[in-house]
C-alpha cells in the first residue's frame, strides 16, 4: 500500500470514537478484506455500509488534499494512484454485492424477512430498497410476458423455487486469522466419515464454504 499520509492529514472518518481504534490505514485494510470476502463467498455477506461510508469520506478528504498539493511533487502521483486503487476496491465491492442481489434476490429478501431482532442485516437500506424494487419488476415482467398467457392455475409467481439458491457447498480458499479448534468437516463421499480439524493461525486451506461460513462472518478466517 502506498504512503497513507494523504489519508492521515484528512479529518477522521466517522465518529471520533470510531477513529480512536481505527486508523485510515486500518480502514482501507478493512475495506480490502470485506471486498475479498464478498468476491469469493458464494452468498451475500453482511453489509459493511459503515465501512463504505467512512471510506467515501476519506476519499473526499484525500482528493481535497491533493488539490492543495504543489504540482510536480512526486508524491502527488503516488497518492493519485492510491486514491484510484481504493476507489476500484470500493466500486468492485459494491458491484459484486449488486450482482449477488440480482442473482439471489428472493432468497436474500426471505432471509431478511426472517432475520431475528438484533441480528445484523445482510442488506444496507439502499440495497434493501433495490432488492424489493428488482423483485417487483421481475414479477411484473414475468406476468406481462409469460404468465398471463397460461391457465389461471399456473399464473402464480413462485420466485423462491424459480431462482437458484447460493451454492454453499462450493469450495473456497481461506487464511486463518484466529486459531480455531474442532471444526467439523463433512465427508466428500458416502464411504467417508465426518471428521474434525484444527485451523492454525496463519494457515491456508481449501474447504467447503458452509463449513466455515460462521468463521467468515465473525472475521476469524479471511477468504483469499
C-alpha positions as CSV (number, residue, x, y, z in Angstrom):
1,X,0.0,0.0,0.0
2,X,1.2,3.5,-0.8
3,X,2.1,6.1,1.8
4,X,-1.1,6.8,3.8
5,X,-0.2,10.4,4.8
6,X,-2.8,11.8,2.4
7,X,-5.3,9.9,4.4
8,X,-3.9,10.8,7.8
9,X,-4.0,14.5,7.0
10,X,-7.7,14.4,6.4
11,X,-10.2,14.7,9.2
12,X,-11.3,11.4,10.8
13,X,-13.8,9.2,9.1
14,X,-16.9,8.5,11.1
15,X,-17.1,9.5,14.7
16,X,-14.1,10.4,16.9
17,X,-14.8,7.4,19.0
18,X,-14.5,5.1,15.9
19,X,-11.2,6.6,14.8
20,X,-9.6,6.1,18.2
21,X,-9.5,2.4,17.4
22,X,-9.5,2.6,13.6
23,X,-6.7,4.4,11.7
24,X,-7.1,5.3,8.0
25,X,-4.8,2.5,7.0
26,X,-6.8,0.0,9.1
27,X,-10.0,1.3,7.5
28,X,-8.6,0.6,4.0
29,X,-7.5,-2.9,5.1
30,X,-11.0,-3.4,6.4
31,X,-12.5,-2.5,3.1
32,X,-10.0,-4.7,1.2
33,X,-10.9,-7.8,3.4
34,X,-14.6,-7.1,3.0
35,X,-14.1,-6.9,-0.8
36,X,-12.2,-10.2,-0.9
37,X,-14.7,-12.0,1.3
38,X,-17.6,-10.8,-0.8
39,X,-15.8,-11.6,-4.0
40,X,-15.0,-15.2,-3.1
41,X,-18.1,-16.0,-1.0
42,X,-20.9,-17.8,-2.8
43,X,-23.6,-16.0,-0.7
44,X,-24.2,-12.3,0.1
45,X,-22.4,-11.4,3.3
46,X,-23.3,-8.9,6.0
47,X,-23.4,-5.3,4.7
48,X,-20.4,-3.2,5.6
49,X,-22.2,0.1,5.0
50,X,-20.4,1.9,7.8
51,X,-17.0,1.0,6.3
52,X,-18.2,2.1,2.9
53,X,-19.4,5.5,4.3
54,X,-16.1,6.0,6.1
55,X,-14.0,5.2,3.0
56,X,-16.1,7.6,0.9
57,X,-15.5,10.3,3.4
58,X,-11.7,9.6,3.5
59,X,-11.6,9.6,-0.4
60,X,-13.1,13.1,-0.3
61,X,-10.5,14.3,2.2
62,X,-7.7,12.7,0.1
63,X,-8.9,14.4,-3.1
64,X,-9.2,17.7,-1.4
65,X,-5.7,17.4,0.0
66,X,-4.4,16.5,-3.5
67,X,-5.9,19.7,-4.9
68,X,-3.9,21.7,-2.4
69,X,-0.6,19.8,-3.1
70,X,2.1,21.5,-5.1
71,X,2.1,20.4,-8.7
72,X,5.1,18.5,-9.8
73,X,5.6,16.8,-6.4
74,X,6.4,13.1,-6.9
75,X,4.1,12.2,-4.0
76,X,1.1,13.5,-5.9
77,X,1.3,10.8,-8.5
78,X,1.7,8.1,-5.7
79,X,-1.3,9.4,-3.8
80,X,-3.4,9.7,-7.0
81,X,-2.7,6.0,-7.7
82,X,-3.7,5.2,-4.1
83,X,-6.9,7.1,-4.5
84,X,-7.7,5.1,-7.7
85,X,-6.8,1.8,-6.1
86,X,-9.1,2.5,-3.1
87,X,-11.9,3.6,-5.5
88,X,-11.5,0.5,-7.6
89,X,-11.8,-1.8,-4.5
90,X,-14.9,0.1,-3.3
91,X,-16.6,0.1,-6.7
92,X,-15.8,-3.6,-7.2
93,X,-17.2,-4.5,-3.7
94,X,-20.5,-2.7,-4.4
95,X,-20.8,-4.2,-7.9
96,X,-20.2,-7.7,-6.5
97,X,-23.0,-7.2,-3.9
98,X,-25.4,-5.9,-6.6
99,X,-24.7,-8.9,-8.8
100,X,-25.5,-11.3,-6.0
101,X,-28.7,-9.4,-5.1
102,X,-29.8,-9.6,-8.7
103,X,-28.9,-13.3,-8.8
104,X,-30.4,-14.4,-5.5
105,X,-32.9,-11.7,-4.7
106,X,-35.9,-13.8,-3.5
107,X,-33.7,-15.8,-1.1
108,X,-31.9,-12.7,0.2
109,X,-35.3,-11.0,0.9
110,X,-36.7,-14.1,2.5
111,X,-33.6,-14.2,4.8
112,X,-34.0,-10.6,5.6
113,X,-37.7,-11.1,6.4
114,X,-36.9,-13.9,8.9
115,X,-34.0,-12.1,10.5
116,X,-34.2,-12.1,14.3
117,X,-34.3,-8.8,16.1
118,X,-30.8,-7.6,16.8
119,X,-29.2,-9.9,14.1
120,X,-27.0,-7.9,11.7
121,X,-28.7,-7.2,8.3
122,X,-27.3,-8.6,5.1
123,X,-28.5,-5.6,3.2
124,X,-27.9,-1.9,3.6
125,X,-31.1,0.3,3.4
126,X,-30.2,1.2,-0.2
127,X,-29.6,-2.4,-1.1
128,X,-32.9,-3.5,0.6
129,X,-34.8,-0.9,-1.5
130,X,-33.1,-2.0,-4.7
131,X,-33.8,-5.7,-4.0
132,X,-37.5,-5.1,-3.3
133,X,-37.8,-3.0,-6.5
134,X,-35.9,-5.6,-8.5
135,X,-38.2,-8.3,-7.3
136,X,-41.4,-6.3,-8.0
137,X,-40.1,-5.5,-11.5
138,X,-39.2,-9.2,-12.1
139,X,-42.7,-10.3,-11.1
140,X,-44.3,-7.7,-13.3
141,X,-42.2,-8.7,-16.2
142,X,-43.0,-12.4,-15.8
143,X,-46.7,-11.7,-15.6
144,X,-46.8,-9.5,-18.6
145,X,-44.6,-11.7,-20.8
146,X,-45.5,-15.2,-19.9
147,X,-47.9,-15.9,-17.0
148,X,-50.9,-14.0,-18.5
149,X,-50.8,-16.5,-21.4
150,X,-51.0,-19.5,-19.1
151,X,-54.0,-21.2,-17.5
152,X,-55.2,-19.4,-14.2
153,X,-53.9,-22.2,-12.0
154,X,-50.4,-21.7,-13.4
155,X,-50.2,-17.9,-13.1
156,X,-48.8,-17.8,-9.6
157,X,-45.2,-16.4,-9.4
158,X,-43.0,-18.6,-7.1
159,X,-39.6,-16.9,-7.4
160,X,-38.2,-18.8,-4.4
161,X,-38.4,-22.0,-6.3
162,X,-37.7,-20.5,-9.7
163,X,-34.4,-18.7,-8.7
164,X,-31.5,-20.9,-7.6
165,X,-30.0,-20.6,-4.1
166,X,-26.3,-19.7,-3.5
167,X,-24.2,-22.9,-3.6
168,X,-22.9,-23.1,-0.1
169,X,-21.2,-26.4,-0.9
170,X,-18.7,-24.7,-3.2
171,X,-15.1,-24.8,-2.1
172,X,-13.2,-21.6,-1.1
173,X,-9.6,-20.7,-0.2
174,X,-9.1,-19.1,3.2
175,X,-6.4,-17.8,5.5
176,X,-6.9,-18.3,9.3
177,X,-6.7,-15.1,11.3
178,X,-7.6,-16.7,14.7
179,X,-6.8,-20.3,15.7
180,X,-9.9,-22.5,15.6
181,X,-10.3,-25.9,17.2
182,X,-12.6,-28.8,16.5
183,X,-14.1,-27.7,13.1
184,X,-16.4,-30.4,11.9
185,X,-15.9,-31.3,8.2
186,X,-18.5,-33.3,6.3
187,X,-17.4,-36.3,4.2
188,X,-16.9,-36.0,0.5
189,X,-18.2,-39.5,-0.3
190,X,-20.6,-42.0,1.2
191,X,-17.6,-44.2,2.1
192,X,-16.0,-41.4,4.3
193,X,-17.0,-40.2,7.7
194,X,-17.2,-36.7,9.0
195,X,-14.0,-35.6,10.9
196,X,-12.7,-32.8,13.0
197,X,-9.8,-30.4,12.2
198,X,-8.0,-27.6,13.9
199,X,-7.2,-24.4,11.9
200,X,-3.9,-22.9,12.9
201,X,-3.4,-19.1,12.8
202,X,-1.8,-18.1,9.5
203,X,-2.5,-21.4,7.8
204,X,-4.3,-21.6,4.4
205,X,-6.9,-24.1,3.5
206,X,-9.3,-25.2,0.7
207,X,-12.6,-26.1,2.3
208,X,-16.3,-26.3,1.7
209,X,-17.8,-22.8,2.3
210,X,-20.7,-23.8,4.5
211,X,-18.2,-25.5,6.9
212,X,-16.6,-22.1,7.7
213,X,-19.3,-19.7,6.9
214,X,-19.8,-18.7,10.6
215,X,-16.0,-18.1,10.8
216,X,-16.1,-15.8,7.8
217,X,-18.9,-13.8,9.4
218,X,-17.1,-13.5,12.7
219,X,-13.8,-12.5,11.0
220,X,-11.9,-15.5,12.4
221,X,-10.9,-16.5,8.8
222,X,-10.5,-14.5,5.6
223,X,-11.3,-15.7,2.1
224,X,-8.4,-15.3,-0.4
